[in-house]
Amino acid sequence: MPKIRRARAALAATTLAIAGVVGGVEAAAGSAASQPTLVVYSAQGYDHAMVAAFTKATGIPTKLDDNSTGPLLTQIEASKNNPNWGLLWVDGDTAFAGLDQQHLLMRGFEPSVSWDALGKQVVPTDKSYTPTGVTLMAAMVYDSTKVPSPPTSWQQLLSSQWKGDVGMNDPSQSGPTFPFIAGMMNYLGSEAAGKSYFSKLKSNGLVVNPTNGPTLQALSNGQIKLALVQSSAGIGAAIGDKSLKVKYLNPATLLPSCIGIDAKAPAAVQQEAEKFIEYVLSPAGQKVMQSGDPTGDSLYYPVIDGVKPLPALPSLAGVKTQRIDPYKWGGLEASINTWFDSNIK
Amino acid sequence: MRVGVPSAGAVLPALFWLVLVLIILLPCLAFLVLAVSPRLFDQGNSYFTLHYLGSVFTGQTAVAITNSLWVSAVAAAIGVVIGFPLAWVTARTDVPLRGPITASMWLVLLLPSWLPSLGWVRLVQVDGVMYRVGLDLPFVTHAILGPFGVVLVLGIRNVPFAFLAITAALAGLGQEFEDAARVHGASRLEAIRVVAPIIAPAIWSAIAIGFAEAVSDFGVAATLAYPANFSLGTYQLYAAINNFPPSFPTAASMAWLLVASVGIPLALQARALRGRSYAVLSGRSRQIVRRRLTVRGKAIALGAIGFFLLIALGVPALGAVSGSLLADYGGSFTLTTANYSALFQSSALIAPVVRSLEYGAITATFTVVLGYIAARFLTRTKTRATRFLDFLLLAAVAVPSVIFAAGYIMAYNLPFLSHIGINLYQTVGLLIIAYAASSLPTNARVLVGSVSQLQASLQDSARVHGAGPVIAWLRGVAPLISRPLLFAWLLTFTAVFLELPISQLLYAPSQPPVSVAIEDNLSNYHFGVGTAQSVFAVLLALVIVLCVLGAYRLLAPRGWRRIGASHA
């Protein structure tokens, strides 16, 4: 009967589908076991372009796990007794310091490049990771048609003139925001002094949004007049809206994008990973970084001599930058974020 | 003789339990054990400690867990209170547009929970849409951006679960029960009161699944509750994992509490249904006679349903539109199609979409087979094994997906497996198995309502007439539950298509599913394009749901469609 034939066909299809899944598992298991491949864990906007360019230039097959920083670090921590990654490439060096302290990063590798002034500031002494670019945290974004005279110092944000006008991100949800908070504590001399500063900012009507997007939206709809966000996000917004301007207050905290090699990866994979880093910092690699995500992560300040930032980036002439010690401040991240959520948000 | 399951002796139950242990129990326990023994998986120094379990009963975590419990209970109740009348009107009356109403419920179900939250925030936030159209209502802002709004959004999300479970049960409930009540002088309302207890399994199933879904939800917890300083358990759990270094033992301790909490609705369910049989669907079930509504009755019914759908779908649409069609981060009313142009000019999205369609279809097929078997076990005479299965499946719903995925890494990325050449972590196979495992509990729950109504006589009669067990099942049982099975397939398909936490942690490198591709844009400041991708993916899922329903209508035998139809 036709009904029965149809049902039999459905049953057969189900069986085939399940068999296909199991077959897929076996096939994947077999291929993974025979030849370890370089797997890049990355949260960078230009990583697709970079992996494709690297494979094309070197012939080394490379796989990409493109995720937000949080899930990538969760994967690394959950799989640390049998890691699957070869390279980690994300913004911020505090996470790398934490991984280094757990001995999860290969130490002692430094690519043969000439660092510029920014690069020299952020290279770690034990060479457990490599900076590939720098953004600043926080950049102040404002609408020049509504704010003709923006503040010129961090202290001015506490004045009544800017009451209710300042917005920033929540460090629990926005990765780059903790380095900003830690940077202010570093600049003001202590954790307590930094907490006092943010408490005063709150008393002056600070608006806290989850991440860069909502904070810039609050600026756009007039809820705030000054948005404190990551420089690449602010500059990207200014490219789309010419009335938005980006200004740095002294000191601005350096937020390096870094790349590190898995200490437990097979030696062959580690060698491929070193070649990947060399390629990223080569002139060809820098071109890929600057063209792969032109309104997002490509808006970074280079760390290599002779590489100029994209024209949209404001000059750093006259801007005082600071680096926070990732090994010191990384260990305080959880407690400071909890304090911020309980007292400032 | 058993009903419904093609006889395969004792092998099938054993195989079924083995599969459950491997795909649900083992990964969940691998993570949950970290609460007391973090050193087992290299996540701490102690082989045994109660420190982490003790810590969740103090401070912010205790507050968040308490919030989760009462919010989930109220949300489950809201789901049934709204879902029951909607289901009754759709299944038992001649209200117009029954097909679109059912399709709309599916749309509510397949929306990711953060989309309604985002819509509400954009609607009522200071200087949001509400204020711009001249409605200066700060008390509404205060109410929505707080516990009331959280309960409202989660409650609305639970309505489709109740609607589908109750609609399926009502559709299998012949007219004879209402007729009997009416013959004995009962009014229409009294007839409903007679019939309602007969579909108690479906109602309790909806309450239990609603509670478990709400207690494990992360989308609303992150986008609506947390920014409003109303912390829920899943957010605290996420924070424990997302802080660096992550505290898996703390997250596991919180997950224990969430898992234990589903014992509450299960205990209530067991108490309410103890010792009763709800098998009403037999070969003699009579076709439903829909109550003919007056014009006024139809207007009232459609008005109420329309109001619900406006809230359930209109607000999320606002969030999506404001995010994807407005150029300046949704801050003005200037419309632009730039984000959609960028979306369709990029070929990078196409491959993830196709991949997720494949993953969804394979997972849904696999899950429906397992879900049906699980539902059969659950509706048998209660034994310790079925009670354990009931708890296991509901507890698995309450386990947040991020825990589930991390548990898969712990369980299937052990060094000894690699030493013998088995590397499952970050393969398509393990991802699909994890999808199936996370979908199975909800799937089985949706099917329980319908499967519990099957009488043994259906398959017995086919066997008496000489059919083998498989043919007897196909002839006697499949026609009656083809529609619930189809809905269960669609539910899993849509859930997998847009699933994020498991995808993020387990996807095979260089083969991202669509949800990871979308998140990639959202997290890299391409907010407009990312939201446009979300809208496109949701619409695509809806189109596929409609195509599958249309194909069923065209291709399935007439008898299959007649029984179990809610809008025939």
Interface residues (C-beta under 8 A of the other chain):
Chain A: K3 I4 R6 A7 R8 L11 A13 T14 A17 I18 G20 V21 V22 G24 V25 E26 A28 A29 G30 A32 A33 V39 V40 A43 G45 H48 V51 K63 L64 D65 D66 N67 S68 G70 P71 L73 T74 Q75 E77 A78 S79 K80 N81 N82 N84 T94 A95 G98 Q102 D170 S172 Q173 N209 P210 N212 G213 P214 L216 Q217 A218 L219 S220 N221 G222 Q223 S232 A233 G236 A237 G240 D241 D293 T295 G296 D297 G330 E333 A334 N337 T338 S342 K345
Chain B: F41 D42 Q43 Q60 V126 D127 A222 Y226 P227 N229 A239 I241 N242 N243 F244 P245 P246 S247 F248 A327 D328 Y329 G330 G331 S332 A348 A361 I362 T365 F366 V369 V402 A406 I409 M410 N413 L414 P415 L417 S418 G421 I422 N423 L424 Y425 Q426 T427 V428 G429 L430 I432 I433 V470 I471 L474 R475 A478 Q504 L505 Y507 A508 P509 S510 P512 V516 E519 D520 L522 S523 N524 Y525 H526 F527 L555 P557
